[in-house]
Amino acid sequence: MKRIGIIAKLHKPEAQAILQELLPWLTARGVEAVPDEETAKLAGIAGAQPKPELPGLVDLLLVLGGDGTLLSVARLVGTRDVP
């Protein structure tokens, strides 16, 4: 996997702490992190993509949040023909 999309719940303090560790970890392994626009603001990183377009641009989506965040992302990818 070369590109991982990241969608985080903005109001979850743990998400920001995880992002601060995760982003350098991915970079060190040659993996490009592609955040949605809200996650990019939270983490202070560039390269944001609109959330609806993100599933078509990455190899994997990583969701940092609760049930609601996970379900909203599941709806985004639910119509795609990939596992």
C-alpha positions as CSV (number, residue, x, y, z in Angstrom):
1,M,0.0,0.0,0.0
2,K,1.4,3.3,-1.1
3,R,-1.5,5.7,-0.2
4,I,-3.6,5.6,3.0
5,G,-6.6,7.8,3.4
6,I,-7.1,9.1,7.0
7,I,-10.4,10.3,8.3
8,A,-10.5,11.4,12.0
9,K,-13.2,12.6,14.3
10,L,-12.4,16.2,15.0
11,H,-13.7,16.4,18.5
12,K,-11.9,13.3,19.8
13,P,-8.7,14.4,21.6
14,E,-7.1,10.9,21.1
15,A,-7.3,11.3,17.3
16,Q,-4.9,14.3,17.3
17,A,-2.4,12.4,19.5
18,I,-2.6,9.3,17.3
19,L,-2.1,11.4,14.2
20,Q,1.1,13.0,15.6
21,E,2.6,9.5,16.0
22,L,1.0,7.9,12.9
23,L,2.0,10.4,10.2
24,P,5.8,10.2,10.8
25,W,5.5,6.4,11.1
26,L,3.8,6.2,7.7
27,T,6.3,8.6,6.1
28,A,9.3,6.6,7.4
29,R,7.9,3.6,5.6
30,G,7.3,5.3,2.3
31,V,3.5,5.5,2.6
32,E,1.7,8.7,1.7
33,A,-1.0,9.8,4.1
34,V,-3.9,11.4,2.4
35,P,-6.3,13.1,4.9
36,D,-9.7,14.4,4.3
37,E,-10.1,18.2,4.7
38,E,-11.1,18.1,8.3
39,T,-8.4,15.7,9.3
40,A,-5.8,17.9,7.6
41,K,-6.9,20.9,9.6
42,L,-6.7,18.9,12.8
43,A,-3.3,17.5,12.1
44,G,-1.9,20.7,10.4
45,I,-0.9,18.8,7.2
46,A,-1.3,19.4,3.5
47,G,-2.6,17.2,0.8
48,A,-6.2,17.1,1.8
49,Q,-8.9,15.7,-0.4
50,P,-12.7,16.0,-0.1
51,K,-14.1,13.1,1.9
52,P,-16.4,11.8,-0.9
53,E,-13.4,11.5,-3.3
54,L,-11.0,9.9,-0.9
55,P,-12.0,6.3,-1.3
56,G,-11.1,6.4,-5.0
57,L,-7.7,7.9,-4.4
58,V,-6.2,5.6,-1.8
59,D,-5.4,1.9,-1.2
60,L,-6.8,1.9,2.3
61,L,-8.9,4.1,4.5
62,L,-8.0,4.4,8.2
63,V,-10.8,5.8,10.4
64,L,-10.0,7.4,13.8
65,G,-13.2,7.9,15.6
66,G,-16.2,6.2,17.1
67,D,-19.1,4.2,15.7
68,G,-20.6,7.2,13.9
69,T,-17.4,8.1,12.1
70,L,-16.9,4.5,11.0
71,L,-20.4,4.2,9.8
72,S,-20.2,7.5,7.8
73,V,-17.1,6.2,6.1
74,A,-18.7,2.8,5.4
75,R,-21.4,4.6,3.6
76,L,-18.8,6.3,1.4
77,V,-17.2,3.0,0.3
78,G,-20.4,0.9,0.4
79,T,-21.2,1.3,-3.3
80,R,-17.6,0.5,-4.4
81,D,-16.8,-2.9,-5.9
82,V,-13.8,-3.6,-3.6
83,P,-13.4,-5.2,-0.2
